[in-house]
Amino acid sequence: PTERTSCCCGGRFASWMSSLRVFARGSDLATSEERRANRVAMLLFFSLLIHNFPEGLAVAASALESDQLGMTVTIGVMIHNIPE
């Protein structure tokens, strides 16, 4: 039973990865305009992810140090993100 469960989970993971690959590439989209819009959306998604991850780490680290510092950094990040 244990082997079958791991095989089943492995199959589900492979299926999920395949679906993710199709989603990320936009290979299921019909027109070149849709594929271009998908590429722009993926670029925006990953650039914001890379940009915001260190901000989250800074807020977490400062909040662990002290409540006042955590609140100060949080407000600073909030003000920084207004133009975005």
N, C-alpha and C positions, 0 to 999 in steps of 0.2 A: 504493500500500500504506500509506503514512503516513496519508493521510486516513481510510482505513477503520479503522485502529487507533485513531485519536483518536475517531472516531465510536463505535466499540465501547466504548472506555473511558468516553466521555461517557454512553452508554446504561447502562453498568454503574453509573456514579455516580448517575444519575437513579433507577435501580431501587433502589439502596442507600438513597438519600435518601427515597424513597417508603416503603420498609420501615421506616426509622427513624421517619418521621412516624407511621405506623400504630402502631409500638411505643410511642412517646412519648405519643401521645394515648389509646392503649388502645381505639381504635375497632373493633378486631377482637374485643373481649370481649363476652360475651353478656349479662350481667346488670349492673344499675347498681351492685351491690355490688362486682363485679370491677373496674368502671371506677373506682369510688371508691378501692379498694385500689391500683390502678395510679397514680392521681393522688397518693396519699400516698407511694407508693414513689418516684415521680419527684421530688416535693418533697424528700424525704429525701436522695435521691441528689445533687441539685443543691446543696442546702444544705451537705452534707458536702464536696462538691467545692469550693465557694466558701470554706468554712472551712479546709480542709486545704491548699489551694494556697499561700497565703502562708507557712504553716508550712514547707512544702517549700522555698520560696525562701529562707527564713531559714536553714534547715539547710544548704542548698547554699552560700549566700553565706558563712556562718561557716566552713564546712569549707574553702572556697577561701582564706580569710584565714589560718587555722592549724588544724592537726590538733586541738590542745587545745581551741580555741574551738568547733570543729565538734562535738567529742564532748560538750562541755558543753551546747551548744544542743540537740543530739540527745537527750541525757538529759532536759533540761528539757521538751522537746516530748513525749517519751515519758511523763513523769510527768503533764504537762498532759492527755494523752489517756486516762489511766486511767479517769476517770469517764465518758468517752464510750463 
